[in-house]
Amino acid sequence: MKALLFEHADHEGAGLLGDALTIQRASVDKRRLHRGEALPESIDGYGVVIAMGGPMEAWDDPRHAWLEGEARLLADAARAGLPTLGVCLGAQLLARGLGARVYRGPALEIGLLPLTLTDEGRADELLKPFDQHPVLHWHHDTFELPEGGVRLASSAAYQNQAFRVGTKAYGVQFHVECDQPMRARWGKVGEKELRAAGINPTSLAAPETRAMEERGRQFAAALVKLVR
């Protein structure tokens, strides 16, 4: 299995998704685009394509010239029927590549907040562990569903929290990849923003959050099972 992994910030790695790829002994082609690493010319030869989060806006091509190309590659992977996952910024880029509008939302959504699955989400192998459970949110931008997209999850603030296109391409606005140590690091990196929102940074990795990690592992394992 060869995986293509797009990263957009040093602290926003693949986390639990990377663990699942390691278990499957996948070869991971990591492209750290925020460090100037180049996009591949195509998705040829890859078995799964994953795009992580980042602080940039999905439409800010003048400052990040690779955004358009990454969105195109994600859409190419989805249309080719490859297992494809976009997380947060990655979900927005997948939606963009598939022709959907991506835009600034009405409010910052940050912290551990519950997710509500649709009927389709409750029947989906990747999403079904998350219904009515807290997930880590950290975004202000959002997207419309691309043509043919199926809404899988919503939150109180944002209707489009997860979608699927076809049977193997997923966009999730929340951070499914974070284990407890990763959330603790994010609490330190984003301490100022969290406190401004009235959130104690240590709450992201409090002992009662441990169950979040198991749900993330279930999601990651189900994703790699899609690879044939």
C-alpha positions, 0 to 999 in steps of 0.5 A: 500500500502506498499512501499520499499524505498532505500536511500543512502545519508542523503540529498537524500530522497524521496522528491516529491515521498515520498509526493505522498506515504503519500497522498496514506497513504502508509506504507513506509519501508525505508532502509538507506543503507549508515547507515548500515541498512539491505536489506530485504530478498525479495520483498514479500509483497511490492506494490512498490519499489523505489531506490534513488540517492547517491554518490557511484558508482553502481559497487563499491561492495568492499566499499558498499557490499549491492549494489549487493543485492539492484540491485538484488531486484530491478530487482526482482521487475521489473521482477515481474511486481511491480511498480519499480523506480530507480533515478540516482544511483537507475536507474544505480542499476536497469540497473545493476540488469537487466544485463546491463553495468554500467560505468563511463561516459565521463563527469560530468552532473550537474545543470538544463539542458533540457530533450528530450523525445523519441516518447515512452517517449512523450506517457508515463504517467510518462515522458510526462510532461518533454519534452524540460523542464529543470531537475536537473542533478547530475551524472558522471556515466551512463548505457546501456539499459537493455535487453527489455528496452525502451529509454524514454529520452536523454540529450545533454550529455547522451543518456540514461536518462530514460528507462522503462522495461515492463509497470511498471519499470522505471529508471531515471538518473535525479532527479525527486524527488526534490522540491524547498526547496530540491534543495536549500539544495542540492545547499548548500551541493554541493556548491563547486562542483557546483561552480567548474562547473560554476554554481551558487548554488542558481540557483537550487531553483530560482523562475523560477524553480517552474514549475519543482516541478509541473512536479515532482508531476505529475510524482510521482502521475502517479507512485503511480497510477500503484500500484494495 
